[in-house]
Amino acid sequence: MKPKYKQMSFDTSVRNPDRFIDILKAISKFENMILDDENLLEIVSTLYKEKIVTSNKLDFSKDIKSQVIEINSSRKADGGFPAGYQARFWTYMRTLSELGFVYARYNQKFKFSEVTKAFLKGEIDESEAFSIQTIKHNRKNPYRNVLNDFNFFRFILTILLKKEKLTYEEFIIATFSKNGDIEEFLKLIENNDFSDYEKVYQFLQKEYNATSKFQTIINDYPDVVIRLFIISGFITIQYKGKKFIELNKNNLNYIKELLKIEFNFSEEEKRDAKLYFKKMDKDFNKFFALIKKYRTPQIKDYTNKLLTLIEEYQISEEIIIKALKNLDRSYKEIEEFREISKPLKFEFFIAILIALKYKDKFEIKPNYKIDHIGKPYSFAPGNMGDIEVFSDNLYWLIEVSLIKNKTQQLNYETTSLIRHLNKVKNKEKYLSFIAPYIHEDTKRFLDYSILIEKIENEKVYIKPYTIEDFINSLDNLLDDTKFYSESFIKNIKEKLCK
């Protein structure tokens, strides 16, 4: 098939790019393995075991691999991978390959880029990793059969430096740019009426011979691309009668410096997957130096930023509790926060709920990365708790997780929490761990930690909460946590004295 000019898009099977972070962590042990049928089955089975890929047909009490083969038996060959579970693997590697995070070709060695390795080591966070790879990306590449031959991310960022903001309708028009000509695009949106989606769709059908469905052109493709802009820390979304896209001013200098770095591909690199990966892996040290240069602490006045958001978007306790209770269901909560991924939204909503309940009684410090509006776009860097709450004599660490897998919840979410607490001296300390479901192993670990801290004469109070339990205990959370810990110690003493 001859290449054509096409709308900017990425694979829509993984809509939220933060899912790629979990995928990379889960498959990290398979680096340098040959992607033959046996190893591919092991990798795909691991994705199911870690519940990154799910299926109602899977029974974990039986052999996983045979079920993975059966569940994926109808999947067609794709991306050079045979039909079945092998093609399923490619579903989760397509965008990672196009962005140069991995090199994944059938029957060849599975390779990770320097960016991926640095992320897995905790040297850079997810936002930094995506910002590097998106600013390198080229539309014409071995994974895209298109004539469009430019970097779309640079195109949009340069436009926003000139125009300040774009409506969502204008952004959709931009996704059809053939050559990334900025002046041509600015004239186009100035001389045409793109006031609603129907006018945009009709214009694209007429001027660009667009044939895809309305939903695909207007929602599906632009939505995935915008999410990549957001996780890279490049933009924020504002709703002011209309949906507007503007630069994340917190990262303005970093964005300007990124745009100064030239990154071009030869025609051979645009055709050959191995050469493309090699090029996308180039200059990591140059980009890493830029990351370190512009790493700045988040704002200091955290509580006021949260309270301002609450006032601006008229968020009540009732609204945020309803949103928290419906995270796993199709509840349309505050529209302004729609683009925030579910796990990050969970953390954000808990921070808002604490601010609503305690207002300025404490200093509330969420450690996720925020844009200039105060909306989160990336998780806290490694070795940091999720939300920290302070007063002169109190330290309260709140850790939240949507992980339901027993092993992951215990290993990924709990083991570093006590270390965070122990760094704080001369204060009464509290720890709340919040998840949709608390596994018994997680509860045992936290209970054991209460005992250890008591032995070491630390004033530490710990309690795990389901989301519902946390909400129900809002009026007396600290007292409830203290009561739980003291009751546990009392119970241990009574049993030991028998």
N, C-alpha and C positions, 0 to 999 in steps of 0.2 A: 504494500500500500504506500502510495506516494505521500510524503509529509504535506500537511496543510497548516494554515494559520488557525490556531484554536484558542479557546478561552483558557486563561490561567487556571490551573487546577492541580490538586493532589488527590491521592486515593481517598475516597470518602468512607472506606470501610473502617478506618480509624480516625474518627472526627476530632478527638481531643489529643493533641500532641503529647500531653503529659503521660499518656498511656505508653508511649514509646520508652519513657524512662523506666517503667516497670519491666517492659519487655527486655531492654538492654541488661538490666540487673539480673533478670531470670536466666538469660542465655549467656552470661559472661563467661561461664566455665567452658563453653564450647568454642572459644576462640582458637583458631588454627586447626580445627578439625576439618576433614574433608566432608563436604556436604553431599554424601552419598545417601542412599535410601535408609540405611541403618541409622546413621547419625541424625538424619532429618526426622526420623520417627522418634528418636530420643529427645530431640529438641522440641518438637511439637507436643509430645507427651508431657514434657516439663511445663510448657505453657498452660496445659490443661491442669496439671497438678497444682500449679501456683495460682490457678483460677484467674489467670489473665485472659485465657480463652475459656468460654463456658459452653456447656451443652446440657440440656435437660435429659438427654439420653445416656449420659455418662454415669456409671455406677462405680464409685471408688473402692468398693469392696471386692471388685473383680479385676482381672488383668486390664491395665490401662491401655497398653499399646494395641492390643487387638481391637479394642473399642474405638481408639483413635483412627485406626485404619477403616473401620466400618462407618463411623460417623462422617468421614471425609471422602467416602468412596465415590460420591457423585460429583465431586469438585473437578472442574475441567483444568487441563494443563494451562499454565500461565507463566509468563516471564522466563521461559526456558526450563521450567520445572514440570515434571510429569504430572498427570492427573492424580488426584487423591490428596493425601496428607502433605505431599511434597509441595503441591500448589498452595495448600493452606499456609505453609511456612512463608511462601512468597508474599501472601497477603499482608503479613506483618513486617516484611523486609523491604517492600517496594519503596515507600517514602524514605525509610532509613538509608536505603541505597542511593536514592536520588539526591539526598542531602549529604551524602558522603560520610555517614556515620559508620557504615559497614560496607564490605565487599562480599556479596553473596551470590555466587553462581553455582549452578548444579554441577556436582562432581569436582568442584574446585575448593581450595582452602578458604575457610571462613575467616575474614580479616576484620579487625577493628581499627578505626582511625585513631590518631593521636588525641583528637578531641574526645572520642568515646572513652579511651583509656584514662584520660585526665578526669573525666566526669566520674567514672567508676571508682577512681582512687579518692574522690572527694576534693580534687584540686580546683575544679570549677563546678558551678552549679548548673542546673538544667537551663536556666535562662541564658547564661553565658555561652553554653554549648550551642544552643539554637541560634543565638545572635551571630556567632562565628560562621556557622554553616549556611544560614540563609543568606548572609551577605556575600557568600562565595557562589551560591547556586546560579546555574544557567538554565534558562527554559529549554533550549535545544541541548539535549544530552542523550546518552544511550538508552534512557528509560522513557523518553518522550519523542514520539514521531511527529514533531512540529517544525514549522518554518520560523516561528517566533524565536529570535536569537538575541536575548538580552537578560539582564537580571531584574526580575519584577520587583524584588524587595528594594533595591536601589532606586528603581523608577518611582515607586510610591513615596519613599522617604524623601527623595529630592523634591517631588511635587509638594509634599507637606511642609518642607522648609520654605517653599515659595508661597503657597496658598494658605497655610496654617491649618485648614481643615477641609475634609471632603464629606459630602453626604454619602450615605450607604449606596444610594442610586448611582452617584458619580463613581464610586469605587467599582461597582459592577461594570460600568462602561470601561473603566481602566483595565479590567481583566481581559478585555478583548484587544488591547493594544497589540499591533503587529510588530512594532520595532522599538517600543519604549521611547518614542519621541515626546518629550515633555511639553514643548511649546505647542505642538500639534494637538496634544490632549487638552491643554488648557484652553485653546481656541474652541475645541469641540464642545466642551462643557459650557463655555461662555455663550455659544451661539445656538444652543439647543435647549429644549425644555425637558429636563429629566426629573420632574417633580413627583412622579409616582412610579411604581414598579411596572404597571401596564404600559406606560409610555416608553420606559426603558426597554421592555421586552419587544415591543413593536419596532423600535428604532434598530435594535440588534438584529431582528429578523430581516429588516429591509436593507440596512447598510452593511451588515456582516454575514448575511445569509445564515444566521444562527438557526439550527434545526432541533436542538435539544429541548426537552420539556421546560416549561415555565419554572417549575420547582428546582430543577437542576441548575439552570442559568442564574436565577435570582437568589436562591437560598443555598443549595448544597455546595456548589463549588466555591463561591465567595466565602461561605462560613468557615470552611476548613482553612483557607488561605489566611483569613483574618485571625484565626486562632494561632497560627504560626507567627504572625506579626506580634500578637499579644504575648505569647510565651517567650519571645525573643526580647521583650521589654521595649519594643519599638513604638507601640501606639497605645492609646486608650480609647474607649468608646464612651461618648456622651449622648444623652437623650435630652434634647431640647425641642420638643415638638416633633423633631425628626431625629434619626439616628446619625450621629456625626462621628467621624474618625479623625483623630488628631494625634500629633506626636506626644509621646510620654516625655514631658519636660524634665523629669528627674534624670533622664538619660540623654538629654540633648547634646551635650559635649561629646559623649561617647559615640553617639550616632554620627555626628559630624566627622569625627576622627576615623570611624569605620569607612565612611564614604570616600575618604581620601586615599585609602589603600586600593590600588588597582588590582584587579583579579580577572584575567582573561584566559580563554581556552583556545587551543588550536582546533582546527576542523577535525583532526584525528582524535583528539581528546573528547570531542563532542560525540564521536561515534563509538569509541572503544571503551567498554566498561572498566577494564583494568587501568587504562590510562586516565580515565575520568576520576576514578577513586584516588589514584596517585596524586592527581592535580588538586582534588578537593582536600587532600590530606597535607597539602603544602602550606608552609609559613605559619604553622601553629605557634611557634615561639613569638612571632611578630604580633599575632592577635592576642596571645596570652599576656604579653607585656602591656598591651592596651587595656585589657580587662583589669589588670592589677592597678594600672594608673588611675582608672576611673571607678574603682571600687570605693564607694563612700558609705558611711553609716546611714541607715535609714533616719528619717526625721526623729527628733527628740521628743516633740510634744505629741506623743502617740495618742493619749487619751482624748485630747481636744480634737485631733483629726477624726477619730471615731465618732465623737459626739457631733462634729460638724456634718459628717456623712449622714448620721441618723436624722439630723434636723433637715438637711437638704433634700433627702429622699423620703422624709416623713415616715420613718420606720418605727413601728410600735413593737412592744414585746409580743403582742398577739400575732403580728405579721411574721416576725422572725421565728417564733415557736412553730407556727404552722409550716413555714418553709423547712425547718429542721426535721419535723415529723414526716415530711413528704419528700425527702431527698431522693428516695428510691422509687418514687412514683411520679406520674406526669402532672405535677403541680406547677402552674405558671406563677412563680413568685416574682419578686421585684424585677421588672424587665431590664433595668439598668445593669443587673448582675448576671444576665443570661449567659454571656460568653465566658464567665469564670468556670473553670472545670469543677466537677462535683466534689472531689476531695479537698480542693483549695477553698471552694465555697463553704464547705462544712467548717473548716477552720475559721474562715472569715465571719460566718454567722455566729459561731460561738463567741468570738471576740466582741461582736456587736451586742450579743446578749449580755455579756458581762458588763459592758459599758452602759447598757440600758438599765441594768439592775443596780450597779454600784456608782454610776456616774463618775464624779471626780473624787470619790472617797479613796481610790487607789490610782496609782499610775499603771495603766494597762499597756503592755508592749507586745503586740503580735510580731513575730519574727519573719513572717512572709514578706516578700518584696512587694512594694506598692508603687503605683504611678503617682503623678502629682495630684491626682484627685483623691487618692487614698484607697483606690481599689487594688486588690492583690493581683499579681500576674505570675508569680512564681513562688514555690515553697521556700521555707527558711533554708539557708545554707546548712551544710552538714555540721554536726556537733553543736546544734542549738536546739533548745526546746521550742515548742510551737508558740505558746502564749505565756508571757511572764507578767505577773501582777505583783506590784511592790507597795509597801508603805515603809515608814521608818523602822518598824520592828517586825515586819512580816514579808515573807517571800512565798508566792504561790505559783507553782508551775502547772500549766494546763496542757496536756498532750492529747491530741485528737487523732482518730484513725478510722477510715472506712474499711480497713482490711478485715476480712472475715476468715481468711485462712488461718488455722490455729498456729502453725509453725511460723508463718510470716508475722502474725500479730505479736508473738512472743519475742522473736529474734530481732525484727526490724524496729519495733516500736517501744520496747520496754527496757532493754538492757542498758541503754545509756541514760535513762531518766534519773537514776539514783546518783550517777556521776554529776549530772547537772545540779542536783540538790546539794551535793557535798561541796560544791565550789562556793556556795553561799555560807557566810559565817555570821554568827551572833544575831541570828534572826529566827523567829518561829517559822517553820517551813511546812508547806502543804503541797500535795501532789494530787491532781485529779486526772485520771485517765479515762477518756470518753470514747466509746465505740458503739456501733449498732448492736453488737453482741460481744460479751466478755467471755472468752474461753477459760475453762477451769485452770489450765496451765498458766495463763496470764494472771488470774486472780491469785493463784498460789505464789507466784513470783513476787507480786506486790505485797501480799501478806507476809511473806518471808522477809521482805525488805523492811517492813514495819518492825519486826523483831530485831533484825540486825541493827537498825538505827537506834532502837531502844537500848540495846546492849552497849552501844557506843555513846550513850547519854546525849543523843541528839534529840531536839524537840522537832520531830518530823511526823506529820500526819498524812496518811495515804489512803485513797479509796478509788477503786475502779467503778465507773458508772456506764450504764447503757444510756443512750440519748434520752430516753423517756425518764429514767431515774434522775438524770442530771436536771432535766427541766422541772421535775416534781420537787427537787430539793433546792431550787433556786433561792428561796427565801432565807435559807439557813445553811448554805453550802459548807462554809468553813466549820461551823459547829457540827454538822453532819459528818464531815470527814474526820474531825477530832473524835467524835463519839465512836465511829467505826473502828478507828485505830486503837483507842483505849479499851474498847470492848474486846478486841482481838487479843491484846496483851493480857487483859484480865482473865480471859478464857484459857489462855496458855498457862498462866500461873496456877489456875484452879486445877487444871489437868495434871500439872507437874507435882502438885502437892498431894495428890491422891495416893 
